[in-house]
Amino acid sequence: MRRLSGFLLAGALLVLPAFSHAAFAQAAPTKFLIDGEVAILSVSVNAAKTADYEKVLAKLKEVLTTSTPEAKQQAAGWKIVKSAKPMPDGNVIYMHIINPVPGADYSVLQSIYAVVKDPAEQKALYDLYVGAGAKNLSLGTGAVVVDFSK
């Protein structure tokens, strides 16, 4: 019996560290990286919540244009177009036209959180974003074949 309890104690000593706080700590969020010279990201937003989504986009613009040189580069190469008419399901499509910065994170909320450290403000922006029903529909990337402006 002593031997069994000894094995159990030894096993517990080996297993318990795996259940420590560090093991449960959240992993770093995955970066949303975009390859290619140009990307078009289509995002669907609830038509009644476009103002909320645009508040989040305004905050994104603010943090990108006042942050690191890489973030400023992202802002310079990122335009967003709102569809003129809702889709048949009633949602509005926002087309993000991006000239990607290699290695830059294009996650809207993570880009904001990198600068906005107040948990209450982060939560408010998260609630606006999620409440708007923002869903990525498609991402197309590639190389410019012809540039008519040149």
N, C-alpha and C positions, 0 to 999 in steps of 0.2 A: 504494500500500500504506500509505503514511503517513497518507493521508486516512482510510482504513478504520480504522486503529488509533486515530486521533484521534476518530472518531465513536464507536467502542467505548468509549474512555476517558470521553468526555463522557456517553455513555449510562449507564455504570457510576456516574459521579458523581451523576447524577440519580436512579438507581434504588436504589442502596445505602442511602441514608437511610431508605427505606421499610422496609428490613429491620432497622432498628436495634432495640435493646432496647425502646424506647418503643412501637414499632409492635406488638410482641408482648405488651406488658403487657395483663393481663386487663382487660376492660371492667368497670365497676361492675355488680354484680348488679342485675337488674331487681327493682323493688319489687313485692310482691304487694299491690295496692290493692283494697279492697272498697268498692263503692258501695252506696247505699241506707240505709234506717233499720235493717234487720235482715238478717243473712246466716246461712245454714246451710251449713256446709262439712262434707261427709262424707269421712272418711279411712278407708281399709281398712288393717288391721294384721294381720300373722301372729299367730294365736292363741297360739303358743308364745313370742312376743316382746312381749306386751303390757306386761310389767314394764319392758322396755327403753324402749319408747315412753313409758311413764308417767314414767320417769326424765328423759327429754328434756322432757316437759311440766312436770315439777316445776322444772327449771332455767329453762324459759321463764317460769314464774310468778315465780320468784325474781328474774330480771333485770327483768321488767316492773314488779314491785311495788317495786323499789328503785332504779329508774333515773330517767329524765326525767319531767316532768309528763305529756307525751303518752303515754309508755309506761304510766304509772300509770292513765291514762284508758282505754287499751286493756285493761289487766287488769281494770278495774272492769266493762267491758262484754263480757267473754269468759267463757263457760261451756262446759264440755266434758262430754258425756254418752256413756257407753260402752254399747253395745248389750248387752242381757241375755243374748242367745244368739248364738252364731256364725252367720254366713251359711252357705248350703249349701256354699260352697267352703272353709269352715273358718276364714275370716278374721273378725276382729271389727271392727265399725264404730264409730268415734268421731265423734260429731256435735258440731262446734264451733258454738255458737250465739253470734253476735257482733253487738253493737251497734257498728258501725264508727266509728272516729275518722277523719274526712276527711283523706286524705293520708298516713295511717299505714301502715307496712309490716307486713303480716301473715304474712310468710315466717317460719316457725318458726326455722330455723337462722340466717338473717340477723339476726333480732331478738336472738338469743342472742349471735351474734358481735359485735354492736355494743357489747356490754358485756364479754364474755369474750374477752380478747386473747391468752391463752396458747395457742399453736398445738397443744400436746399435748392440752389440754382440749377445744379445738375439734374436733380429730381424733377424740377419744374420743366426743364427743357426736354427731358426724357418723356414726361407725361404728354407734352405737346406733340412730340414726334410720334409716339406710339398711338396717341389719341387721333392723330390725323390719318392713321391707317397706312402710313407710308410703307410701300412694299416694292422692292426692286423687281421689275418685270423682265428686263433683259439688259445685257451688256454686250456691246459690239466693239471690238478693237481692231486696229489694223494700221496700215501704212497709207500715207497720202499718195495717191496715184497721179492726180493732176491738181494743181493749185491755180485756179483761174485768176487769182489776184496778182500773180507774178508773171 
